[in-house]
């Protein structure tokens, strides 16, 4: 006899092992992608520390920069300016009889006004007052020639003017302010 193989269909209840596998997948806890991204830190490539380039310090030789020396007149100084005023005063007065010396000193004062020391300012004012006073004296003495007294006064005024101007010039060359006698104070 020949044995035949019979196949029987198994019932679905007997296939229990197939159904258990999907349960395991279902039981596995899954989290959505958005939550996963929020809870787990992002893995990034490690940052490369920048290569620190140390610049070589260039040591420059210390060189003292010399600037041209500008002589500023200080309130305590100004002897050079006083010497210049004395020269301008004498030269101008000898060339013009009094008016050019006055003009030169006034111009010097206004050109150098912001740079003048107190000594130079006092010297300017003394010279201006001296010249104005002796211009008035000479004018008055020349008018008084009409009364004959002017004949004596004109030489006295001119000699006094010349002597005082030379004495003032010598004092100015030593850097001092000379206080002229016999003057009227117009400017101070």
Secondary structure, DSSP 4 states (H G I P E B T S, - for coil): --------PPPGGG-HHHHHHHHHHHHS----HHHHHHHSPPP-PPPPPPPPPPPPPP-PPP-PPPPPP-----TT--HHHHHHHHHHHHHHHHHHSSHHHHHHHHHHHHHSGGG--HHHHHHHHHHHHHHHHHHHHHHHHHHGGGGSTHHHHHHHHHHHHHHHHHHHHHHHHTT-----SS------
